[in-house]
């Protein structure tokens, strides 16, 4: 499976379109999976995602881990959105 292929959704997993500073729920669910760790992130706790990669991140550390790989392999900047309205 390459990075552009989508894995089949798990029961309860939402399908989300990540936008700049917001996201749109395409298919309702309770959580999304972190693109780095695979951890389940409840939608009400979703704070970090990449608009360019269309993937969510469980923590700032996961974002940095992904950006570190991106800088090494691609050398390009990405748009990372932070949802300041989410409750911690």
PDB file of N, CA, C and O in Angstrom:
ATOM      1  N   UNK A   1       0.859  -1.182   0.000  1.00  0.00           N
ATOM      2  CA  UNK A   1       0.000   0.000   0.000  1.00  0.00           C
ATOM      3  C   UNK A   1       0.898   1.236   0.000  1.00  0.00           C
ATOM      4  O   UNK A   1       1.798   1.352   0.832  1.00  0.00           O
ATOM      5  N   UNK A   2       0.657   2.146  -0.919  1.00  0.00           N
ATOM      6  CA  UNK A   2       1.456   3.363  -0.920  1.00  0.00           C
ATOM      7  C   UNK A   2       0.732   4.466  -0.168  1.00  0.00           C
ATOM      8  O   UNK A   2      -0.400   4.270   0.273  1.00  0.00           O
ATOM      9  N   UNK A   3       1.356   5.608  -0.016  1.00  0.00           N
ATOM     10  CA  UNK A   3       0.811   6.676   0.826  1.00  0.00           C
ATOM     11  C   UNK A   3      -0.460   7.300   0.273  1.00  0.00           C
ATOM     12  O   UNK A   3      -1.167   7.994   1.004  1.00  0.00           O
ATOM     13  N   UNK A   4      -0.769   7.072  -1.000  1.00  0.00           N
ATOM     14  CA  UNK A   4      -1.964   7.654  -1.590  1.00  0.00           C
ATOM     15  C   UNK A   4      -3.173   6.725  -1.513  1.00  0.00           C
ATOM     16  O   UNK A   4      -4.304   7.155  -1.735  1.00  0.00           O
ATOM     17  N   UNK A   5      -2.936   5.463  -1.202  1.00  0.00           N
ATOM     18  CA  UNK A   5      -4.038   4.526  -1.067  1.00  0.00           C
ATOM     19  C   UNK A   5      -4.654   4.674   0.314  1.00  0.00           C
ATOM     20  O   UNK A   5      -3.956   4.882   1.306  1.00  0.00           O
ATOM     21  N   UNK A   6      -5.969   4.564   0.357  1.00  0.00           N
ATOM     22  CA  UNK A   6      -6.682   4.644   1.628  1.00  0.00           C
ATOM     23  C   UNK A   6      -6.959   3.238   2.135  1.00  0.00           C
ATOM     24  O   UNK A   6      -7.360   2.362   1.368  1.00  0.00           O
ATOM     25  N   UNK A   7      -6.750   3.028   3.400  1.00  0.00           N
ATOM     26  CA  UNK A   7      -7.092   1.744   3.993  1.00  0.00           C
ATOM     27  C   UNK A   7      -8.589   1.737   4.259  1.00  0.00           C
ATOM     28  O   UNK A   7      -9.190   2.806   4.369  1.00  0.00           O
ATOM     29  N   UNK A   8      -9.205   0.577   4.363  1.00  0.00           N
ATOM     30  CA  UNK A   8     -10.640   0.536   4.655  1.00  0.00           C
ATOM     31  C   UNK A   8     -10.918   1.125   6.041  1.00  0.00           C
ATOM     32  O   UNK A   8     -10.158   0.876   6.977  1.00  0.00           O
ATOM     33  N   UNK A   9     -11.983   1.895   6.183  1.00  0.00           N
ATOM     34  CA  UNK A   9     -12.272   2.516   7.489  1.00  0.00           C
ATOM     35  C   UNK A   9     -12.664   1.485   8.539  1.00  0.00           C
ATOM     36  O   UNK A   9     -13.288   0.472   8.226  1.00  0.00           O
ATOM     37  N   UNK A  10     -12.296   1.751   9.777  1.00  0.00           N
ATOM     38  CA  UNK A  10     -12.675   0.905  10.902  1.00  0.00           C
ATOM     39  C   UNK A  10     -14.080   1.296  11.356  1.00  0.00           C
ATOM     40  O   UNK A  10     -14.522   2.414  11.091  1.00  0.00           O
ATOM     41  N   UNK A  11     -14.784   0.395  12.033  1.00  0.00           N
ATOM     42  CA  UNK A  11     -16.098   0.759  12.563  1.00  0.00           C
ATOM     43  C   UNK A  11     -15.967   1.948  13.516  1.00  0.00           C
ATOM     44  O   UNK A  11     -15.133   1.930  14.421  1.00  0.00           O
ATOM     45  N   UNK A  12     -16.778   2.963  13.316  1.00  0.00           N
ATOM     46  CA  UNK A  12     -16.733   4.148  14.160  1.00  0.00           C
ATOM     47  C   UNK A  12     -15.781   5.229  13.682  1.00  0.00           C
ATOM     48  O   UNK A  12     -15.741   6.322  14.247  1.00  0.00           O
ATOM     49  N   UNK A  13     -15.004   4.923  12.627  1.00  0.00           N
ATOM     50  CA  UNK A  13     -14.041   5.911  12.118  1.00  0.00           C
ATOM     51  C   UNK A  13     -14.749   6.883  11.174  1.00  0.00           C
ATOM     52  O   UNK A  13     -15.461   6.469  10.260  1.00  0.00           O
ATOM     53  N   UNK A  14     -14.545   8.166  11.406  1.00  0.00           N
ATOM     54  CA  UNK A  14     -15.132   9.206  10.563  1.00  0.00           C
ATOM     55  C   UNK A  14     -14.249   9.445   9.348  1.00  0.00           C
ATOM     56  O   UNK A  14     -13.036   9.239   9.395  1.00  0.00           O
ATOM     57  N   UNK A  15     -14.866   9.878   8.273  1.00  0.00           N
ATOM     58  CA  UNK A  15     -14.111  10.348   7.116  1.00  0.00           C
ATOM     59  C   UNK A  15     -14.194  11.869   7.144  1.00  0.00           C
ATOM     60  O   UNK A  15     -15.282  12.444   7.183  1.00  0.00           O
ATOM     61  N   UNK A  16     -13.029  12.511   7.123  1.00  0.00           N
ATOM     62  CA  UNK A  16     -12.963  13.950   7.335  1.00  0.00           C
ATOM     63  C   UNK A  16     -12.177  14.604   6.201  1.00  0.00           C
ATOM     64  O   UNK A  16     -11.173  14.065   5.733  1.00  0.00           O
ATOM     65  N   UNK A  17     -12.648  15.770   5.770  1.00  0.00           N
ATOM     66  CA  UNK A  17     -11.885  16.598   4.839  1.00  0.00           C
ATOM     67  C   UNK A  17     -11.245  17.695   5.674  1.00  0.00           C
ATOM     68  O   UNK A  17     -11.943  18.467   6.331  1.00  0.00           O
ATOM     69  N   UNK A  18      -9.920  17.768   5.650  1.00  0.00           N
ATOM     70  CA  UNK A  18      -9.183  18.729   6.463  1.00  0.00           C
ATOM     71  C   UNK A  18      -9.001  20.020   5.683  1.00  0.00           C
ATOM     72  O   UNK A  18      -8.487  20.010   4.564  1.00  0.00           O
ATOM     73  N   UNK A  19      -9.421  21.129   6.273  1.00  0.00           N
ATOM     74  CA  UNK A  19      -9.356  22.450   5.661  1.00  0.00           C
ATOM     75  C   UNK A  19      -8.430  23.333   6.489  1.00  0.00           C
ATOM     76  O   UNK A  19      -7.967  22.916   7.550  1.00  0.00           O
ATOM     77  N   UNK A  20      -8.159  24.539   6.020  1.00  0.00           N
ATOM     78  CA  UNK A  20      -7.342  25.482   6.778  1.00  0.00           C
ATOM     79  C   UNK A  20      -8.115  25.952   8.009  1.00  0.00           C
ATOM     80  O   UNK A  20      -9.082  26.703   7.881  1.00  0.00           O
ATOM     81  N   UNK A  21      -7.702  25.521   9.186  1.00  0.00           N
ATOM     82  CA  UNK A  21      -8.310  25.970  10.438  1.00  0.00           C
ATOM     83  C   UNK A  21      -9.648  25.334  10.759  1.00  0.00           C
ATOM     84  O   UNK A  21     -10.275  25.709  11.750  1.00  0.00           O
ATOM     85  N   UNK A  22     -10.107  24.384   9.958  1.00  0.00           N
ATOM     86  CA  UNK A  22     -11.394  23.732  10.195  1.00  0.00           C
ATOM     87  C   UNK A  22     -11.375  22.389   9.476  1.00  0.00           C
ATOM     88  O   UNK A  22     -10.459  22.102   8.705  1.00  0.00           O
ATOM     89  N   UNK A  23     -12.387  21.573   9.731  1.00  0.00           N
ATOM     90  CA  UNK A  23     -12.525  20.321   9.009  1.00  0.00           C
ATOM     91  C   UNK A  23     -13.999  20.056   8.760  1.00  0.00           C
ATOM     92  O   UNK A  23     -14.870  20.573   9.459  1.00  0.00           O
ATOM     93  N   UNK A  24     -14.257  19.242   7.749  1.00  0.00           N
ATOM     94  CA  UNK A  24     -15.628  18.901   7.372  1.00  0.00           C
ATOM     95  C   UNK A  24     -15.787  17.386   7.484  1.00  0.00           C
ATOM     96  O   UNK A  24     -14.988  16.627   6.936  1.00  0.00           O
ATOM     97  N   UNK A  25     -16.818  16.958   8.193  1.00  0.00           N
ATOM     98  CA  UNK A  25     -17.090  15.532   8.338  1.00  0.00           C
ATOM     99  C   UNK A  25     -17.828  15.060   7.084  1.00  0.00           C
ATOM    100  O   UNK A  25     -18.927  15.529   6.786  1.00  0.00           O
ATOM    101  N   UNK A  26     -17.220  14.139   6.362  1.00  0.00           N
ATOM    102  CA  UNK A  26     -17.800  13.570   5.148  1.00  0.00           C
ATOM    103  C   UNK A  26     -18.665  12.357   5.503  1.00  0.00           C
ATOM    104  O   UNK A  26     -19.784  12.215   5.010  1.00  0.00           O
ATOM    105  N   UNK A  27     -18.131  11.489   6.364  1.00  0.00           N
ATOM    106  CA  UNK A  27     -18.876  10.327   6.850  1.00  0.00           C
ATOM    107  C   UNK A  27     -18.808  10.356   8.370  1.00  0.00           C
ATOM    108  O   UNK A  27     -17.716  10.332   8.938  1.00  0.00           O
ATOM    109  N   UNK A  28     -19.957  10.407   9.037  1.00  0.00           N
ATOM    110  CA  UNK A  28     -19.973  10.492  10.501  1.00  0.00           C
ATOM    111  C   UNK A  28     -19.252   9.317  11.162  1.00  0.00           C
ATOM    112  O   UNK A  28     -19.236   8.198  10.648  1.00  0.00           O
ATOM    113  N   UNK A  29     -18.669   9.607  12.297  1.00  0.00           N
ATOM    114  CA  UNK A  29     -17.989   8.609  13.100  1.00  0.00           C
ATOM    115  C   UNK A  29     -17.552   9.248  14.399  1.00  0.00           C
ATOM    116  O   UNK A  29     -17.786  10.434  14.630  1.00  0.00           O
ATOM    117  N   UNK A  30     -16.916   8.454  15.248  1.00  0.00           N
ATOM    118  CA  UNK A  30     -16.508   8.953  16.559  1.00  0.00           C
ATOM    119  C   UNK A  30     -15.056   9.407  16.604  1.00  0.00           C
ATOM    120  O   UNK A  30     -14.677  10.181  17.483  1.00  0.00           O
ATOM    121  N   UNK A  31     -14.234   8.931  15.658  1.00  0.00           N
ATOM    122  CA  UNK A  31     -12.804   9.226  15.733  1.00  0.00           C
ATOM    123  C   UNK A  31     -12.187   9.228  14.347  1.00  0.00           C
ATOM    124  O   UNK A  31     -12.790   8.779  13.372  1.00  0.00           O
ATOM    125  N   UNK A  32     -10.951   9.752  14.286  1.00  0.00           N
ATOM    126  CA  UNK A  32     -10.070   9.599  13.124  1.00  0.00           C
ATOM    127  C   UNK A  32      -8.772   8.991  13.644  1.00  0.00           C
ATOM    128  O   UNK A  32      -8.510   9.017  14.846  1.00  0.00           O
ATOM    129  N   UNK A  33      -7.971   8.453  12.755  1.00  0.00           N
ATOM    130  CA  UNK A  33      -6.702   7.842  13.164  1.00  0.00           C
ATOM    131  C   UNK A  33      -5.545   8.788  12.875  1.00  0.00           C
ATOM    132  O   UNK A  33      -5.512   9.456  11.841  1.00  0.00           O
ATOM    133  N   UNK A  34      -4.607   8.832  13.799  1.00  0.00           N
ATOM    134  CA  UNK A  34      -3.397   9.630  13.627  1.00  0.00           C
ATOM    135  C   UNK A  34      -2.590   9.060  12.460  1.00  0.00           C
ATOM    136  O   UNK A  34      -2.389   7.849  12.370  1.00  0.00           O
ATOM    137  N   UNK A  35      -2.133   9.933  11.574  1.00  0.00           N
ATOM    138  CA  UNK A  35      -1.350   9.520  10.415  1.00  0.00           C
ATOM    139  C   UNK A  35       0.045   9.026  10.750  1.00  0.00           C
ATOM    140  O   UNK A  35       0.703   8.418   9.906  1.00  0.00           O
ATOM    141  N   UNK A  36       0.507   9.277  11.968  1.00  0.00           N
ATOM    142  CA  UNK A  36       1.851   8.858  12.376  1.00  0.00           C
ATOM    143  C   UNK A  36       1.778   7.655  13.312  1.00  0.00           C
ATOM    144  O   UNK A  36       2.454   6.650  13.090  1.00  0.00           O
ATOM    145  N   UNK A  37       0.960   7.757  14.356  1.00  0.00           N
ATOM    146  CA  UNK A  37       0.932   6.729  15.397  1.00  0.00           C
ATOM    147  C   UNK A  37      -0.181   5.704  15.231  1.00  0.00           C
ATOM    148  O   UNK A  37      -0.106   4.614  15.798  1.00  0.00           O
ATOM    149  N   UNK A  38      -1.219   6.042  14.454  1.00  0.00           N
ATOM    150  CA  UNK A  38      -2.370   5.150  14.327  1.00  0.00           C
ATOM    151  C   UNK A  38      -3.346   5.265  15.483  1.00  0.00           C
ATOM    152  O   UNK A  38      -4.374   4.588  15.500  1.00  0.00           O
ATOM    153  N   UNK A  39      -3.032   6.114  16.444  1.00  0.00           N
ATOM    154  CA  UNK A  39      -3.882   6.318  17.624  1.00  0.00           C
ATOM    155  C   UNK A  39      -5.242   6.874  17.212  1.00  0.00           C
ATOM    156  O   UNK A  39      -5.329   7.688  16.293  1.00  0.00           O
ATOM    157  N   UNK A  40      -6.305   6.436  17.890  1.00  0.00           N
ATOM    158  CA  UNK A  40      -7.641   6.969  17.634  1.00  0.00           C
ATOM    159  C   UNK A  40      -7.766   8.342  18.290  1.00  0.00           C
ATOM    160  O   UNK A  40      -7.427   8.513  19.461  1.00  0.00           O
ATOM    161  N   UNK A  41      -8.257   9.323  17.521  1.00  0.00           N
ATOM    162  CA  UNK A  41      -8.436  10.686  18.017  1.00  0.00           C
ATOM    163  C   UNK A  41      -9.927  11.004  17.957  1.00  0.00           C
ATOM    164  O   UNK A  41     -10.484  11.105  16.864  1.00  0.00           O
ATOM    165  N   UNK A  42     -10.592  11.166  19.113  1.00  0.00           N
ATOM    166  CA  UNK A  42     -12.005  11.541  19.087  1.00  0.00           C
ATOM    167  C   UNK A  42     -12.175  12.868  18.341  1.00  0.00           C
ATOM    168  O   UNK A  42     -11.356  13.775  18.492  1.00  0.00           O
ATOM    169  N   UNK A  43     -13.235  12.981  17.538  1.00  0.00           N
ATOM    170  CA  UNK A  43     -13.429  14.207  16.754  1.00  0.00           C
ATOM    171  C   UNK A  43     -13.465  15.449  17.627  1.00  0.00           C
ATOM    172  O   UNK A  43     -12.976  16.505  17.224  1.00  0.00           O
ATOM    173  N   UNK A  44     -14.043  15.334  18.825  1.00  0.00           N
ATOM    174  CA  UNK A  44     -14.112  16.511  19.697  1.00  0.00           C
ATOM    175  C   UNK A  44     -12.736  16.919  20.236  1.00  0.00           C
ATOM    176  O   UNK A  44     -12.586  18.019  20.769  1.00  0.00           O
ATOM    177  N   UNK A  45     -11.741  16.052  20.105  1.00  0.00           N
ATOM    178  CA  UNK A  45     -10.380  16.361  20.565  1.00  0.00           C
ATOM    179  C   UNK A  45      -9.419  16.640  19.412  1.00  0.00           C
ATOM    180  O   UNK A  45      -8.243  16.913  19.651  1.00  0.00           O
ATOM    181  N   UNK A  46      -9.889  16.577  18.186  1.00  0.00           N
ATOM    182  CA  UNK A  46      -9.021  16.763  17.022  1.00  0.00           C
ATOM    183  C   UNK A  46      -8.507  18.193  16.964  1.00  0.00           C
ATOM    184  O   UNK A  46      -9.285  19.142  16.866  1.00  0.00           O
ATOM    185  N   UNK A  47      -7.192  18.333  17.027  1.00  0.00           N
ATOM    186  CA  UNK A  47      -6.579  19.667  17.023  1.00  0.00           C
ATOM    187  C   UNK A  47      -5.541  19.867  15.938  1.00  0.00           C
ATOM    188  O   UNK A  47      -5.319  21.001  15.516  1.00  0.00           O
ATOM    189  N   UNK A  48      -4.899  18.809  15.472  1.00  0.00           N
ATOM    190  CA  UNK A  48      -3.785  18.953  14.536  1.00  0.00           C
ATOM    191  C   UNK A  48      -4.018  18.095  13.293  1.00  0.00           C
ATOM    192  O   UNK A  48      -4.379  16.923  13.398  1.00  0.00           O
ATOM    193  N   UNK A  49      -3.806  18.695  12.101  1.00  0.00           N
ATOM    194  CA  UNK A  49      -3.923  17.945  10.861  1.00  0.00           C
ATOM    195  C   UNK A  49      -3.144  18.647   9.764  1.00  0.00           C
ATOM    196  O   UNK A  49      -2.776  19.815   9.887  1.00  0.00           O
ATOM    197  N   UNK A  50      -2.901  17.911   8.688  1.00  0.00           N
ATOM    198  CA  UNK A  50      -2.236  18.464   7.514  1.00  0.00           C
ATOM    199  C   UNK A  50      -3.259  18.619   6.401  1.00  0.00           C
ATOM    200  O   UNK A  50      -3.912  17.653   6.006  1.00  0.00           O
ATOM    201  N   UNK A  51      -3.393  19.830   5.903  1.00  0.00           N
ATOM    202  CA  UNK A  51      -4.289  20.098   4.781  1.00  0.00           C
ATOM    203  C   UNK A  51      -3.725  19.426   3.524  1.00  0.00           C
ATOM    204  O   UNK A  51      -4.476  18.847   2.739  1.00  0.00           O
ATOM    205  N   UNK A  52      -2.418  19.503   3.337  1.00  0.00           N
ATOM    206  CA  UNK A  52      -1.785  18.954   2.145  1.00  0.00           C
ATOM    207  C   UNK A  52      -1.832  17.427   2.107  1.00  0.00           C
ATOM    208  O   UNK A  52      -2.100  16.840   1.059  1.00  0.00           O
ATOM    209  N   UNK A  53      -1.576  16.792   3.234  1.00  0.00           N
ATOM    210  CA  UNK A  53      -1.577  15.330   3.288  1.00  0.00           C
ATOM    211  C   UNK A  53      -2.943  14.740   3.616  1.00  0.00           C
ATOM    212  O   UNK A  53      -3.156  13.537   3.466  1.00  0.00           O
ATOM    213  N   UNK A  54      -3.869  15.587   4.064  1.00  0.00           N
ATOM    214  CA  UNK A  54      -5.202  15.138   4.469  1.00  0.00           C
ATOM    215  C   UNK A  54      -5.102  14.014   5.508  1.00  0.00           C
ATOM    216  O   UNK A  54      -5.687  12.941   5.356  1.00  0.00           O
ATOM    217  N   UNK A  55      -4.330  14.305   6.579  1.00  0.00           N
ATOM    218  CA  UNK A  55      -4.224  13.354   7.678  1.00  0.00           C
ATOM    219  C   UNK A  55      -4.197  14.096   9.006  1.00  0.00           C
ATOM    220  O   UNK A  55      -3.755  15.242   9.092  1.00  0.00           O
ATOM    221  N   UNK A  56      -4.681  13.417  10.035  1.00  0.00           N
ATOM    222  CA  UNK A  56      -4.767  13.979  11.378  1.00  0.00           C
ATOM    223  C   UNK A  56      -3.553  13.541  12.193  1.00  0.00           C
ATOM    224  O   UNK A  56      -2.886  12.559  11.868  1.00  0.00           O
ATOM    225  N   UNK A  57      -3.283  14.301  13.268  1.00  0.00           N
ATOM    226  CA  UNK A  57      -2.179  13.979  14.169  1.00  0.00           C
ATOM    227  C   UNK A  57      -2.674  14.025  15.605  1.00  0.00           C
ATOM    228  O   UNK A  57      -3.458  14.901  15.968  1.00  0.00           O
ATOM    229  N   UNK A  58      -2.223  13.091  16.413  1.00  0.00           N
ATOM    230  CA  UNK A  58      -2.669  12.970  17.791  1.00  0.00           C
ATOM    231  C   UNK A  58      -2.041  14.001  18.717  1.00  0.00           C
ATOM    232  O   UNK A  58      -2.616  14.321  19.757  1.00  0.00           O
ATOM    233  N   UNK A  59      -0.877  14.526  18.361  1.00  0.00           N
ATOM    234  CA  UNK A  59      -0.158  15.433  19.263  1.00  0.00           C
ATOM    235  C   UNK A  59       0.801  16.309  18.465  1.00  0.00           C
ATOM    236  O   UNK A  59       1.081  16.034  17.299  1.00  0.00           O
ATOM    237  N   UNK A  60       1.302  17.367  19.104  1.00  0.00           N
ATOM    238  CA  UNK A  60       2.327  18.180  18.433  1.00  0.00           C
ATOM    239  C   UNK A  60       3.578  17.366  18.104  1.00  0.00           C
ATOM    240  O   UNK A  60       4.245  17.622  17.101  1.00  0.00           O
ATOM    241  N   UNK A  61       3.890  16.390  18.948  1.00  0.00           N
ATOM    242  CA  UNK A  61       5.057  15.544  18.701  1.00  0.00           C
ATOM    243  C   UNK A  61       4.882  14.736  17.417  1.00  0.00           C
ATOM    244  O   UNK A  61       5.836  14.557  16.659  1.00  0.00           O
ATOM    245  N   UNK A  62       3.659  14.246  17.171  1.00  0.00           N
ATOM    246  CA  UNK A  62       3.381  13.502  15.935  1.00  0.00           C
ATOM    247  C   UNK A  62       3.538  14.412  14.723  1.00  0.00           C
ATOM    248  O   UNK A  62       4.047  13.982  13.688  1.00  0.00           O
ATOM    249  N   UNK A  63       3.106  15.674  14.841  1.00  0.00           N
ATOM    250  CA  UNK A  63       3.267  16.641  13.752  1.00  0.00           C
ATOM    251  C   UNK A  63       4.760  16.824  13.462  1.00  0.00           C
ATOM    252  O   UNK A  63       5.183  16.775  12.307  1.00  0.00           O
ATOM    253  N   UNK A  64       5.544  17.035  14.508  1.00  0.00           N
ATOM    254  CA  UNK A  64       6.989  17.239  14.323  1.00  0.00           C
ATOM    255  C   UNK A  64       7.655  16.013  13.724  1.00  0.00           C
ATOM    256  O   UNK A  64       8.554  16.126  12.891  1.00  0.00           O
ATOM    257  N   UNK A  65       7.207  14.842  14.155  1.00  0.00           N
ATOM    258  CA  UNK A  65       7.767  13.613  13.606  1.00  0.00           C
ATOM    259  C   UNK A  65       7.468  13.531  12.106  1.00  0.00           C
ATOM    260  O   UNK A  65       8.355  13.196  11.321  1.00  0.00           O
ATOM    261  N   UNK A  66       6.239  13.831  11.700  1.00  0.00           N
ATOM    262  CA  UNK A  66       5.873  13.803  10.280  1.00  0.00           C
ATOM    263  C   UNK A  66       6.631  14.889   9.509  1.00  0.00           C
ATOM    264  O   UNK A  66       7.125  14.634   8.410  1.00  0.00           O
ATOM    265  N   UNK A  67       6.725  16.090  10.070  1.00  0.00           N
ATOM    266  CA  UNK A  67       7.439  17.177   9.389  1.00  0.00           C
ATOM    267  C   UNK A  67       8.913  16.856   9.245  1.00  0.00           C
ATOM    268  O   UNK A  67       9.530  17.199   8.236  1.00  0.00           O
ATOM    269  N   UNK A  68       9.477  16.209  10.235  1.00  0.00           N
ATOM    270  CA  UNK A  68      10.881  15.818  10.148  1.00  0.00           C
ATOM    271  C   UNK A  68      11.117  14.886   8.985  1.00  0.00           C
ATOM    272  O   UNK A  68      12.102  15.033   8.260  1.00  0.00           O
ATOM    273  N   UNK A  69      10.227  13.927   8.794  1.00  0.00           N
ATOM    274  CA  UNK A  69      10.335  13.012   7.657  1.00  0.00           C
ATOM    275  C   UNK A  69      10.094  13.754   6.348  1.00  0.00           C
ATOM    276  O   UNK A  69      10.774  13.497   5.354  1.00  0.00           O
ATOM    277  N   UNK A  70       9.127  14.677   6.343  1.00  0.00           N
ATOM    278  CA  UNK A  70       8.796  15.410   5.122  1.00  0.00           C
ATOM    279  C   UNK A  70       9.960  16.285   4.680  1.00  0.00           C
ATOM    280  O   UNK A  70      10.276  16.352   3.493  1.00  0.00           O
ATOM    281  N   UNK A  71      10.598  16.956   5.636  1.00  0.00           N
ATOM    282  CA  UNK A  71      11.721  17.834   5.302  1.00  0.00           C
ATOM    283  C   UNK A  71      12.878  17.015   4.760  1.00  0.00           C
ATOM    284  O   UNK A  71      13.534  17.422   3.801  1.00  0.00           O
ATOM    285  N   UNK A  72      13.131  15.862   5.367  1.00  0.00           N
ATOM    286  CA  UNK A  72      14.227  15.025   4.910  1.00  0.00           C
ATOM    287  C   UNK A  72      13.961  14.444   3.530  1.00  0.00           C
ATOM    288  O   UNK A  72      14.864  14.398   2.694  1.00  0.00           O
ATOM    289  N   UNK A  73      12.725  13.998   3.280  1.00  0.00           N
ATOM    290  CA  UNK A  73      12.454  13.307   2.028  1.00  0.00           C
ATOM    291  C   UNK A  73      11.996  14.227   0.902  1.00  0.00           C
ATOM    292  O   UNK A  73      12.298  13.969  -0.263  1.00  0.00           O
ATOM    293  N   UNK A  74      11.275  15.291   1.230  1.00  0.00           N
ATOM    294  CA  UNK A  74      10.697  16.120   0.186  1.00  0.00           C
ATOM    295  C   UNK A  74      11.295  17.519   0.140  1.00  0.00           C
ATOM    296  O   UNK A  74      11.349  18.126  -0.929  1.00  0.00           O
ATOM    297  N   UNK A  75      11.740  18.040   1.266  1.00  0.00           N
ATOM    298  CA  UNK A  75      12.310  19.363   1.300  1.00  0.00           C
ATOM    299  C   UNK A  75      11.298  20.470   1.065  1.00  0.00           C
ATOM    300  O   UNK A  75      11.676  21.576   0.678  1.00  0.00           O
ATOM    301  N   UNK A  76      10.008  20.195   1.291  1.00  0.00           N
ATOM    302  CA  UNK A  76       8.968  21.188   1.026  1.00  0.00           C
ATOM    303  C   UNK A  76       8.205  21.511   2.306  1.00  0.00           C
ATOM    304  O   UNK A  76       8.076  20.675   3.200  1.00  0.00           O
ATOM    305  N   UNK A  77       7.708  22.729   2.371  1.00  0.00           N
ATOM    306  CA  UNK A  77       6.892  23.146   3.514  1.00  0.00           C
ATOM    307  C   UNK A  77       5.465  22.638   3.323  1.00  0.00           C
ATOM    308  O   UNK A  77       4.991  22.499   2.195  1.00  0.00           O
ATOM    309  N   UNK A  78       4.790  22.365   4.432  1.00  0.00           N
ATOM    310  CA  UNK A  78       3.404  21.912   4.399  1.00  0.00           C
ATOM    311  C   UNK A  78       2.562  22.819   5.261  1.00  0.00           C
ATOM    312  O   UNK A  78       3.065  23.478   6.172  1.00  0.00           O
ATOM    313  N   UNK A  79       1.275  22.847   4.968  1.00  0.00           N
ATOM    314  CA  UNK A  79       0.332  23.595   5.799  1.00  0.00           C
ATOM    315  C   UNK A  79      -0.189  22.668   6.879  1.00  0.00           C
ATOM    316  O   UNK A  79      -0.820  21.653   6.583  1.00  0.00           O
ATOM    317  N   UNK A  80       0.071  23.012   8.122  1.00  0.00           N
ATOM    318  CA  UNK A  80      -0.441  22.272   9.260  1.00  0.00           C
ATOM    319  C   UNK A  80      -1.448  23.168   9.957  1.00  0.00           C
ATOM    320  O   UNK A  80      -1.137  24.306  10.308  1.00  0.00           O
ATOM    321  N   UNK A  81      -2.641  22.660  10.153  1.00  0.00           N
ATOM    322  CA  UNK A  81      -3.690  23.447  10.800  1.00  0.00           C
ATOM    323  C   UNK A  81      -3.797  23.051  12.250  1.00  0.00           C
ATOM    324  O   UNK A  81      -3.608  21.888  12.606  1.00  0.00           O
ATOM    325  N   UNK A  82      -4.100  24.024  13.087  1.00  0.00           N
ATOM    326  CA  UNK A  82      -4.330  23.800  14.513  1.00  0.00           C
ATOM    327  C   UNK A  82      -5.717  24.329  14.831  1.00  0.00           C
ATOM    328  O   UNK A  82      -6.014  25.500  14.595  1.00  0.00           O
ATOM    329  N   UNK A  83      -6.560  23.464  15.365  1.00  0.00           N
ATOM    330  CA  UNK A  83      -7.914  23.849  15.737  1.00  0.00           C
ATOM    331  C   UNK A  83      -7.876  24.356  17.166  1.00  0.00           C
ATOM    332  O   UNK A  83      -7.844  23.560  18.104  1.00  0.00           O
ATOM    333  N   UNK A  84      -7.881  25.662  17.345  1.00  0.00           N
ATOM    334  CA  UNK A  84      -7.786  26.265  18.684  1.00  0.00           C
ATOM    335  C   UNK A  84      -9.081  26.141  19.451  1.00  0.00           C
ATOM    336  O   UNK A  84      -9.091  26.351  20.664  1.00  0.00           O
ATOM    337  N   UNK A  85     -10.179  25.805  18.786  1.00  0.00           N
ATOM    338  CA  UNK A  85     -11.464  25.681  19.456  1.00  0.00           C
ATOM    339  C   UNK A  85     -11.663  24.331  20.126  1.00  0.00           C
ATOM    340  O   UNK A  85     -12.604  24.176  20.903  1.00  0.00           O
ATOM    341  N   UNK A  86     -10.819  23.360  19.854  1.00  0.00           N
ATOM    342  CA  UNK A  86     -10.980  22.026  20.455  1.00  0.00           C
ATOM    343  C   UNK A  86     -10.627  22.078  21.937  1.00  0.00           C
ATOM    344  O   UNK A  86      -9.712  22.787  22.356  1.00  0.00           O
ATOM    345  N   UNK A  87     -11.367  21.319  22.701  1.00  0.00           N
ATOM    346  CA  UNK A  87     -11.107  21.254  24.130  1.00  0.00           C
ATOM    347  C   UNK A  87     -10.092  20.179  24.406  1.00  0.00           C
ATOM    348  O   UNK A  87     -10.120  19.113  23.791  1.00  0.00           O
ATOM    349  N   UNK A  88      -9.194  20.454  25.330  1.00  0.00           N
ATOM    350  CA  UNK A  88      -8.149  19.473  25.669  1.00  0.00           C
ATOM    351  C   UNK A  88      -8.625  18.563  26.754  1.00  0.00           C
ATOM    352  O   UNK A  88      -7.891  17.671  27.178  1.00  0.00           O
TER     353      UNK A  88
END
